[in-house]
Amino acid sequence: MRTPAFNIEDAWFRQLFELSPDPTWIIEGNRFVECNEAALRTLGYASREAFLNVHPSKLSPPAQPDGEDSYAKAERMMALAVEQGLHRFEWMHTKADGTDFPAEVTLSAIDLHDRKVIYCVWRDITERKQMEEEVRQLAFYDALTHLANRRLLYDRLSQTIAANKRSGRHGAMIFLDLDNFKLLNDTHGHMVGDMLLIEAANRLKSCVREMDTLARFGGDEFVVMIAELDVDRAASVARVGAIAEKVRTALARPYTLRLRPEGEAPATIEHQCTASIGVALFGKDEISRESILKWADTAMYRAKEEGRNLIRFYEPSD
């Protein structure tokens, strides 16, 4: 067994430290002064000299997933460990090859031969994070298009309604239904229909801002929630009208769907599919999510009744 750079005199402690299956460190003066073999293996370094006597943030990306600077956050986490005696948190680390991985970090403030140090243990939580993301996807996103589902839409809409009350700005709900979709499904089957829905979702993504919420409401119905429009109603109507027209134009372009069925020759299906679009504007007044969606849905059905491939705004008389 090698002699540690940091003099750990107690044989039992040194053995416990070295044989730990988790990456383990000694921090003194907010610098790594010792590590075990598991730390070397996990980070992919051949020698500990590459990173001992450096600040913990040096083995991390410049910023953590929450946006906080890694150096500043590391300083704060170590201060909490000294203050509380024990502190546990999640941290993004960087390996020797430049790849990042998440870990759960436990910092324990201890006295080691009259020296106040921090005993640091990492535990790789990559698999746990992947499972959490899979659960999140199932809970909040449509499995076919990977757009937001109703549950996430309702949550975002509630947040936007609350934000409007504070800011006085308008928001808008665009509700659209694909025209002639049933004909495609009946003629070519659900596999082809799913391909068109995926393509429609991709086209919709190019029409909206990242801050807006695009969701599959069900079947061939999609909704776009536009947040943070203008305080002025007329200006908000103009802005959301331009977005709705962009959506209508994008969805009206011909679709070329290429099939590669197993054991069969590839096939190409051309399809024309427009959309009937309803728009409902909402402001700072107290209003329910259900009412907003109902308004947009009502306007969409008016667009469909009046000839399809149209945009109609909700009017209180509808």
PLY file of the C-alpha trace (Angstrom):
ply
format ascii 1.0
element vertex 318
property float x
property float y
property float z
element edge 317
property int vertex1
property int vertex2
end_header
0.00 0.00 0.00
1.41 3.42 -0.96
2.28 6.08 1.60
-0.27 8.90 1.48
0.84 12.48 0.81
-1.22 13.58 3.79
0.13 11.85 6.86
-2.70 9.68 8.18
-1.01 8.07 11.16
-3.75 5.74 12.35
-3.46 2.45 10.47
-7.17 1.63 10.84
-8.22 5.01 9.44
-5.74 4.80 6.56
-6.99 1.31 5.66
-10.63 2.43 5.81
-9.76 5.42 3.65
-7.80 3.45 1.04
-10.23 0.53 0.75
-13.38 2.60 0.45
-15.19 1.69 -2.83
-16.31 5.31 -3.20
-14.00 8.16 -4.24
-12.81 9.64 -0.94
-10.81 12.79 -0.26
-9.28 14.79 2.54
-9.78 18.55 2.20
-7.66 20.99 4.19
-7.59 24.72 3.62
-10.23 24.23 0.91
-7.79 22.14 -1.12
-7.60 18.41 -1.81
-4.61 17.07 0.14
-5.24 13.33 -0.21
-7.42 10.88 -2.12
-7.88 7.13 -2.35
-7.48 4.77 -5.32
-11.22 4.82 -6.06
-10.96 8.55 -6.74
-8.23 7.93 -9.30
-10.25 5.20 -11.04
-13.45 7.22 -11.11
-11.81 10.32 -12.57
-9.54 8.38 -14.92
-6.22 9.73 -13.66
-3.07 7.64 -13.41
-1.54 9.72 -10.64
-2.99 11.75 -7.80
-0.34 14.46 -8.26
-2.42 15.82 -11.17
-5.05 17.21 -8.86
-3.92 17.24 -5.26
-3.43 20.64 -3.65
-6.03 22.13 -5.98
-9.43 23.62 -5.21
-12.33 21.10 -5.60
-13.86 23.26 -8.35
-10.88 22.41 -10.58
-12.40 18.94 -11.06
-15.71 20.40 -12.16
-17.22 22.31 -15.09
-17.09 26.12 -14.73
-20.70 26.20 -13.52
-23.02 23.71 -11.85
-26.37 22.60 -13.42
-28.20 25.24 -11.38
-26.06 27.93 -13.02
-23.98 28.80 -9.95
-20.24 29.24 -10.43
-18.47 26.04 -9.34
-15.77 27.83 -7.32
-18.26 29.96 -5.41
-20.59 27.04 -4.77
-17.75 24.78 -3.60
-16.67 27.47 -1.13
-20.24 27.73 0.14
-20.67 23.94 0.47
-17.44 23.57 2.43
-18.40 26.46 4.72
-21.73 24.75 5.43
-19.94 21.49 6.24
-17.69 23.26 8.75
-20.66 25.08 10.26
-23.02 22.09 10.45
-20.51 19.27 10.84
-22.07 17.33 7.95
-23.41 18.50 4.61
-24.72 16.43 1.68
-25.49 17.75 -1.82
-25.31 16.92 -5.54
-22.37 18.03 -7.66
-21.27 17.77 -11.28
-17.69 16.50 -11.67
-15.34 16.39 -14.65
-13.22 13.35 -15.53
-9.74 13.41 -17.01
-11.19 12.90 -20.50
-13.41 15.99 -20.12
-16.74 14.20 -19.61
-18.99 15.29 -16.74
-20.92 13.08 -14.34
-23.23 13.78 -11.38
-22.37 12.66 -7.88
-23.82 12.86 -4.42
-21.18 14.45 -2.18
-20.97 14.09 1.58
-18.70 16.49 3.48
-17.89 15.75 7.13
-15.89 18.17 9.26
-13.53 16.15 11.45
-10.41 16.59 13.62
-7.54 14.49 12.37
-4.50 14.63 14.63
-5.39 18.12 15.83
-5.92 19.29 12.26
-9.37 20.41 11.17
-10.14 18.80 7.83
-13.11 17.84 5.72
-13.68 14.18 4.94
-15.24 14.08 1.46
-16.99 11.12 -0.16
-18.42 11.03 -3.69
-21.02 8.59 -4.98
-21.70 8.42 -8.73
-25.45 8.91 -9.28
-25.51 8.78 -13.10
-27.90 5.82 -13.17
-30.19 7.42 -10.60
-30.33 10.64 -12.62
-31.12 8.70 -15.77
-33.97 6.91 -14.00
-35.29 10.20 -12.64
-35.25 11.67 -16.14
-37.08 8.64 -17.54
-39.77 9.01 -14.85
-40.00 12.73 -15.61
-40.39 12.05 -19.32
-43.19 9.57 -18.65
-44.93 11.96 -16.27
-44.71 15.19 -18.25
-44.06 14.41 -21.92
-45.91 12.73 -24.76
-44.25 9.42 -25.62
-44.64 9.81 -29.40
-43.71 13.44 -30.08
-41.76 14.19 -26.86
-43.75 17.40 -26.52
-45.27 18.43 -23.20
-48.39 16.49 -22.21
-51.55 17.87 -20.61
-50.16 17.61 -17.09
-47.13 19.78 -17.88
-49.25 22.15 -19.98
-51.65 22.74 -17.08
-48.72 23.39 -14.73
-47.11 25.90 -17.10
-50.46 27.57 -17.76
-51.01 28.05 -14.01
-47.58 29.66 -13.74
-48.31 31.98 -16.66
-51.69 33.03 -15.24
-49.99 33.89 -11.94
-47.20 35.79 -13.73
-49.75 37.79 -15.74
-51.42 38.97 -12.53
-48.10 40.42 -11.38
-46.90 41.89 -14.68
-50.14 42.91 -16.37
-48.98 41.25 -19.58
-51.13 39.10 -21.81
-50.68 35.45 -22.66
-52.26 33.41 -25.44
-53.38 29.87 -26.09
-53.22 28.53 -29.63
-55.29 25.38 -30.14
-54.94 23.53 -33.45
-56.33 20.41 -35.06
-54.81 18.79 -38.15
-57.21 18.72 -41.11
-57.64 15.47 -43.05
-55.59 13.49 -40.54
-58.23 10.78 -40.17
-58.11 10.17 -43.93
-54.37 9.48 -43.72
-54.82 7.10 -40.79
-57.67 5.23 -42.48
-55.81 4.93 -45.79
-52.26 4.10 -44.67
-52.54 2.99 -41.05
-51.53 4.34 -37.66
-47.79 3.96 -38.28
-47.95 6.51 -41.08
-50.21 8.71 -38.98
-47.66 8.66 -36.17
-44.93 9.68 -38.61
-46.98 12.70 -39.65
-47.62 13.67 -36.02
-43.88 13.56 -35.31
-43.15 15.71 -38.36
-45.90 18.17 -37.40
-44.41 18.43 -33.90
-40.98 19.18 -35.36
-42.43 21.91 -37.56
-44.22 23.44 -34.60
-40.98 23.56 -32.60
-39.47 25.83 -35.25
-42.36 28.31 -34.90
-42.23 29.07 -31.18
-39.79 30.50 -28.68
-38.01 28.34 -26.12
-39.91 30.11 -23.33
-43.29 29.07 -24.81
-44.94 25.70 -24.15
-45.74 23.37 -27.01
-47.90 20.39 -26.11
-49.72 17.50 -27.72
-53.23 17.72 -26.31
-54.37 14.39 -27.69
-54.80 12.61 -31.02
-54.01 15.16 -33.75
-54.61 18.19 -31.50
-51.74 20.43 -30.40
-51.59 23.55 -28.28
-49.07 26.36 -28.04
-49.07 28.53 -24.94
-47.47 31.90 -25.58
-46.21 33.62 -22.44
-45.15 37.22 -21.77
-46.86 39.10 -24.58
-47.52 42.85 -24.37
-49.42 44.78 -21.72
-51.40 46.32 -24.59
-54.08 43.96 -25.88
-53.92 45.10 -29.51
-50.14 44.63 -29.61
-50.53 41.16 -28.06
-53.16 40.20 -30.66
-50.81 41.27 -33.45
-47.90 39.27 -32.04
-49.82 36.06 -31.42
-51.53 36.44 -34.80
-48.14 36.47 -36.50
-47.10 33.34 -34.59
-50.34 31.57 -35.49
-49.85 32.42 -39.15
-46.32 31.06 -39.00
-47.73 27.84 -37.54
-50.46 27.62 -40.17
-47.95 28.10 -43.01
-45.49 25.54 -41.60
-48.13 22.86 -41.18
-49.62 23.46 -44.65
-46.44 22.47 -46.48
-46.68 19.02 -48.17
-45.48 16.08 -46.08
-43.16 13.43 -47.51
-43.29 10.36 -45.30
-40.74 7.64 -45.99
-41.54 4.13 -44.82
-39.00 1.37 -44.34
-41.11 -1.62 -43.22
-39.11 -4.65 -42.14
-38.86 -7.20 -44.91
-40.52 -4.90 -47.45
-39.35 -2.38 -50.01
-39.13 1.28 -48.86
-42.15 3.40 -49.75
-42.83 7.13 -49.93
-46.19 8.70 -49.12
-47.02 12.28 -50.06
-49.71 13.97 -47.99
-51.22 17.44 -47.75
-52.36 18.32 -44.25
-53.41 21.78 -43.12
-54.53 22.91 -39.66
-57.53 24.71 -38.21
-56.30 27.12 -35.54
-58.08 28.82 -32.65
-56.52 31.55 -30.51
-57.60 32.78 -27.07
-55.97 35.77 -25.40
-55.91 36.10 -21.61
-54.63 38.86 -19.36
-54.29 39.67 -15.68
-57.93 38.99 -14.81
-58.80 35.98 -12.68
-59.50 33.12 -15.10
-59.31 29.33 -14.92
-57.11 27.11 -17.06
-60.17 25.23 -18.23
-61.82 28.41 -19.49
-58.76 29.46 -21.49
-58.51 26.06 -23.17
-62.24 26.02 -23.84
-62.04 29.46 -25.50
-59.18 28.37 -27.78
-60.94 25.10 -28.60
-64.15 26.98 -29.46
-62.25 29.30 -31.81
-60.54 26.29 -33.43
-63.88 24.66 -34.20
-65.09 27.89 -35.75
-62.01 27.86 -38.02
-62.83 24.27 -39.01
-66.49 25.06 -39.68
-65.62 28.08 -41.81
-63.44 26.15 -44.24
-60.31 24.82 -42.41
-56.73 26.00 -42.83
-57.86 29.17 -41.04
-57.03 31.13 -37.89
-59.84 32.39 -35.69
-59.66 34.36 -32.44
-62.08 33.64 -29.63
-64.81 36.23 -29.25
-67.05 36.38 -26.14
-70.06 35.89 -28.43
-68.76 32.48 -29.61
0 1
1 2
2 3
3 4
4 5
5 6
6 7
7 8
8 9
9 10
10 11
11 12
12 13
13 14
14 15
15 16
16 17
17 18
18 19
19 20
20 21
21 22
22 23
23 24
24 25
25 26
26 27
27 28
28 29
29 30
30 31
31 32
32 33
33 34
34 35
35 36
36 37
37 38
38 39
39 40
40 41
41 42
42 43
43 44
44 45
45 46
46 47
47 48
48 49
49 50
50 51
51 52
52 53
53 54
54 55
55 56
56 57
57 58
58 59
59 60
60 61
61 62
62 63
63 64
64 65
65 66
66 67
67 68
68 69
69 70
70 71
71 72
72 73
73 74
74 75
75 76
76 77
77 78
78 79
79 80
80 81
81 82
82 83
83 84
84 85
85 86
86 87
87 88
88 89
89 90
90 91
91 92
92 93
93 94
94 95
95 96
96 97
97 98
98 99
99 100
100 101
101 102
102 103
103 104
104 105
105 106
106 107
107 108
108 109
109 110
110 111
111 112
112 113
113 114
114 115
115 116
116 117
117 118
118 119
119 120
120 121
121 122
122 123
123 124
124 125
125 126
126 127
127 128
128 129
129 130
130 131
131 132
132 133
133 134
134 135
135 136
136 137
137 138
138 139
139 140
140 141
141 142
142 143
143 144
144 145
145 146
146 147
147 148
148 149
149 150
150 151
151 152
152 153
153 154
154 155
155 156
156 157
157 158
158 159
159 160
160 161
161 162
162 163
163 164
164 165
165 166
166 167
167 168
168 169
169 170
170 171
171 172
172 173
173 174
174 175
175 176
176 177
177 178
178 179
179 180
180 181
181 182
182 183
183 184
184 185
185 186
186 187
187 188
188 189
189 190
190 191
191 192
192 193
193 194
194 195
195 196
196 197
197 198
198 199
199 200
200 201
201 202
202 203
203 204
204 205
205 206
206 207
207 208
208 209
209 210
210 211
211 212
212 213
213 214
214 215
215 216
216 217
217 218
218 219
219 220
220 221
221 222
222 223
223 224
224 225
225 226
226 227
227 228
228 229
229 230
230 231
231 232
232 233
233 234
234 235
235 236
236 237
237 238
238 239
239 240
240 241
241 242
242 243
243 244
244 245
245 246
246 247
247 248
248 249
249 250
250 251
251 252
252 253
253 254
254 255
255 256
256 257
257 258
258 259
259 260
260 261
261 262
262 263
263 264
264 265
265 266
266 267
267 268
268 269
269 270
270 271
271 272
272 273
273 274
274 275
275 276
276 277
277 278
278 279
279 280
280 281
281 282
282 283
283 284
284 285
285 286
286 287
287 288
288 289
289 290
290 291
291 292
292 293
293 294
294 295
295 296
296 297
297 298
298 299
299 300
300 301
301 302
302 303
303 304
304 305
305 306
306 307
307 308
308 309
309 310
310 311
311 312
312 313
313 314
314 315
315 316
316 317
